[in-house]
Amino acid sequence: MRQSKLFLKTSKTVSEEEPTVNGRLLEQAGFVSKLMAGVYTYLPLGLRTLNNISKIVREEMNAIGASELLMPMLHPKDVWQTTGGWDNIDVLFKIQSRTEKEYALGQSEEEVVTPLVLARVQSYKDLPLAVYQINWKFRDELRAKSGLLRGREFLMKDMYSFHTSQEDFDRFYSEAKEAYLKIYTWLGLVAKVTEASGGAFSQKISYEFMVLTDAGEDDILYCEVCDFCVNVEIAEVKLGDKCPKDCAGTLAQAKASEVGNVFDLGQKYGKDFGLGYTDEAGEKKFPIMGCYGIGISRLMGVLAETMNDEKGILWPESVAPFRVHLIALPGKEAESVFSASDKIYRQLTDLGVEVLYDDRLDVSAGEKFADSDLIGVPHRLVVSQKTLALESLEYKKRNESESRLVKLDQVAEIL
Amino acid sequence: MRQSKLFLKTSKTVSEEEPTVNGRLLEQAGFVSKLMAGVYTYLPLGLRTLNNISKIVREEMNAIGASELLMPMLHPKDVWQTTGGWDNIDVLFKIQSRTEKEYALGQSEEEVVTPLVLARVQSYKDLPLAVYQINWKFRDELRAKSGLLRGREFLMKDMYSFHTSQEDFDRFYSEAKEAYLKIYTWLGLVAKVTEASGGAFSQKISYEFMVLTDAGEDDILYCEVCDFCVNVEIAEVKLGDKCPKDCAGTLAQAKASEVGNVFDLGQKYGKDFGLGYTDEAGEKKFPIMGCYGIGISRLMGVLAETMNDEKGILWPESVAPFRVHLIALPGKEAESVFSASDKIYRQLTDLGVEVLYDDRLDVSAGEKFADSDLIGVPHRLVVSQKTLALESLEYKKRNESESRLVKLDQVAEIL
């Protein structure tokens, strides 16, 4: 993509109003634009990054056999009355139409997915079954001051599974847990799995996937030796205690952001809707359901929040909006520099490499480098009069401080 | 994709409540599930089709130099007050939060895109510029009884362009018009370009792209010889009149569905927000803006509505959820039949062909064929005991009545 054609403006100034690093950096680097607290436009760079995260999540959900679909965001009141959510979920946005009809905006989709799936399930032979979607959710948050970490409108992958037994739920839950941990590894994040309370409707324990970050809105206690981890909300231990798993470690406390969760929903939703399946004996049973969330836009915020230096963002290769930032420094020989860099741009693009090509004419080298560091594309290539005299270009990774010369005909190899 | 793993149930029965062909067929074939009037879940087949349509639209918008971004659906009240839309647009959904804050749900995005873009435009050098998104819109429709043709929640591509002169707008408008006509051609549709009224705020004429279909909600008059076409709403001619373009044709009248539109917004939105650019003389000017819509989910409805026979849908290759429907008829030799069809499935998938593989064990041949015709995948391959005895499989296009035998090793070639 030619930078001159891309709708992109970076900014030198930092918004004072934005208290979090991710909110400031993503605005400054031209990834997002805040419409109001917790509600963002995703500019071209931001949309590409969001799509890359979605792609990783989608692949892992497909790999555990879940089918992707897309449910509506506008819900009729009656399904939310059926489950009790209409009166009990305080973040539910409610709408009254001009014909006095009432709707809710989806903040989770048990109310839609349960009747949808169970209308298509006749017998135990149709189970287990898992469906998921990647779609926007809405929450009437009182405060939304954490950039992309807490949105009033946010992108989420939500999966729902249906089982004939607790054992089968447990089997699928561990597959989903492994898939989640794979996703975080792809993103370069280390997530801790914590026990937490089960939310508004569940007496069961739920699991949260937490990434340590000072901008996080949760507090967790974790063992410095083993994998014990618990949300402070439900902890029966405290900072400095010995690890309850007897591993000889002690407990540390940290701020964390919840980048995924799993709820064992039990039979609540099947019972609420009176919908079930027929078991081997011909009797009607309610399925055990699970709900599995991953905050896609929040993950983008967590990555910007935790992967940066004083110059800007350092995107992991897996989600960076582009793989290579090709910078042409036309100097006094614009024609030959652009001719050479155009050629490299075409060559890399033909190889399927995603290149952001800074082909701007009237921008100084300093400004181009500053923009590049701010945006955070993993690999940087610079073409100038000086490098061309050596039949080379300059190559540097975003996280390296020194660049090196690479021969023009070896560019493809180093990437 | 193995059909046994896909969340898909077709239905033999037709919903009597659904008055349109597209609503009935898409539900029956398992593409969508109606949550309420005008609001649908897109099941796996439907989501794939919708994504394929989006992909075609996206490519053509990129080709005319527009940048893709994604704007929020939840809008603050003040931007809608600024333009007068809050009080004047009757289909605008309004939301009151628990803190008494008011929001609107996006039904078009001039209110968001104008301040977003103009905050990043300083001078005439930054123009022209076009951005677009593919995102869900919401309209508080009084009636929504046309399946996917009129949604309360619907997927739309909306593009906005910004220009320094009417001439430059006209130039871009004709590029956009050509792009639109290309898109319809890709989809196998013939769209007529009509003049229509400019909507709530514009005194200017707008253009609508119309596909003839009895389920359409517009009435158009068109010349049987030349390309004259006008919406009956604003027509100064009537059925049977001579064509006003003096081409010797006479005017016919038909129902049509609007699958795209273009509005010349003039300077209204820049003026409303007090945002503009600096021209060559250093003076502040308001840009000429254009708005260009294409209904993605509506196009899916129009395709199902117009491309079908008594057995089901006939998707064009460009948007079909799969290219090939591979059907295994295990009969009494399940093992050898599945072994051969598994091999073909892998072979085609490795070649990048998208295959829906009916690997179901306990389903009759008749039911498999009926499902296949209903779903409407363009190419059908059948593997059975009988075809294997001839080292062949049976090949048929969805729109052909006779199948023919093809040697196993020639499958890839015929596709």
Interface residues (C-beta under 8 A of the other chain):
Chain A: K5 L6 F7 K9 S33 L35 M36 V39 Y40 T41 Y42 L43 P44 G46 L47 L50 G65 S67 E68 L69 L70 M71 P72 M73 L74 H75 P76 D90 F93 K94 I95 Q96 S97 R98 T99 Y103 L105 V112 L116 V117 A119 R120 L129 V131 W136 F138 D140 L142 R152 E153
Chain B: K5 L6 F7 K9 S33 L35 M36 V39 Y40 T41 Y42 L43 P44 G46 L47 L50 G65 S67 E68 L69 L70 M71 P72 M73 L74 H75 P76 D90 F93 K94 I95 Q96 S97 R98 T99 Y103 L105 V112 L116 V117 A119 R120 L129 V131 W136 F138 D140 L142 R152 E153
